[in-house]
Amino acid sequence: MFEAVESLVREHRELESAMADPAVHADPARAKKLGQRYAELTAIVRTYREWQQASDDLEAARELGLDDEVGDLEQRIPELEERLQRLLVPRDPSDGKDVILEIKGGEGGEESALFAGDLLRMYTRYAEQRGWRTEILDATESALGGYKSVTVAVKAKGTPEPGEAPYALLKFEGGVHRVQRVPVTESQGRIHTSAAGVLVLPEAEEIDVEIHDNDLRIDVFRSSGPGGQSVNTTDSAVRITHLPTGIVVSMQNEKSQLQNKEQALRVLRSRLLDAAQAAADAEAADVRKSQVRTVDRSERVRTYNFPENRISDHRTGFKAYNLDQVMDGALDDVIASLVDADLAERLASLESAE
């Protein structure tokens, strides 16, 4: 069952030696990549050794007639086997990466923009609880203080355990999020339905995506705030068009044109990486669950019903009545349901391929 683990144990030893070499750490990007792989293999190797030790202990306990210990080990070994099997399931190659999260108001006007702001707060609180850092890269506010669109970077500290990095957990948040509540703009107390779209991109390193200057058209323009108000009087906002793909990224959050350009390139790299991975997945006939890129109320992944304090995820059937806590960052349970469903699907596809 675990024949492949021995080769992973050897790779783990090789990585351990490589990471002890000071020359590796002279290249931060390479060191980070090796560190992520090392953390992934460490979890596998540790569990494999626990399983081997438990198997040896079981044999010894049977020979010595230690019935209580035999019973404990017979229960523990299948648990270790299941954990190891889960760790051996091929992962999304971007699972160890940080995230670029884009939230856009959709149908529903000002209420949708306010909900986009609520989602931003929810993800920011969730990130804080996991010890991640967040950084708003770009934002277009609405008249009432919501967001027509907002782009935020979510970064882990250090090298997370496998399955614990921002992209491994937040990638399931992509899609249309529908809200049902009485808007602040509603004078009759009627419940309205509106929507906001969420796009989750793995943050690309420069070594992940090569961008040629000749492939870019860079335009500068004056930043503007809610209702077209001028934020500053210089052409500091930047719009970058990637000519081969037609992908356009605009940034106006920073006062410096250079800073806006750097942030725009950061988002562009992540979009190009996401597009390349989606194409590779499609070619391999193992298409990832697509993230809904249109903000249409009918194409929803989750509904937030405020009058009933209910959250419902339409992909897994998850439902809970603690929406107030979820909006304050308590996303663990709903995300766990998505992670478990994804793992079950991957395991099923492995078994059907055998």
TATAUR-V841038 format. One line per field, one symbol per residue. ss: DSSP state (H for helix, E for strand, - for the rest). burial: 1 if it has 9 or more other ideal C-beta (glycine too) atoms within 8 Angstrom, else 0. A space follows every 10 residues. Layout:
ss=???
burial=???
//
This chain:
ss=----HHHHHH HHHHHHHHH- -HHHH--HHH HHHHHHHHHH HHHHHHHHHH HHHHHHHHHH HHHH--HHHH HHHHHHHHHH HHHHHHHH-- --------EE EEEEE----H HHHHHHHHHH HHHHHHHHH- --EEEEEEEE E-----EEEE EEEEE----- -----HHHHH HHH-EEEEEE E--------- -EEEEEEEEE EE-------- --HHHEEEEE E--E-HHH-E ------EEEE EE----EEEE E-----HHHH HHHHHHHHHH HHHHHHHHHH HHH------- ---------E EEEEE----E EEE-----EE --HHHH---- -HHHHHHHHH HHHHHHHHHH HHH-
burial=0000100110 1100110110 0001100011 1111111111 1111101101 1001101100 1100000011 0011011001 1011111110 1001111111 1111111101 1111111111 1111111101 0101011111 1101011111 1111110011 0111111111 1111111111 1110010000 0111111111 1111100010 1000010101 0111100001 0000011111 1100001011 1111001011 1011111111 1111111100 1000000000 1100111001 1111110011 1110100101 0110011011 1011101110 1110011011 0000
//
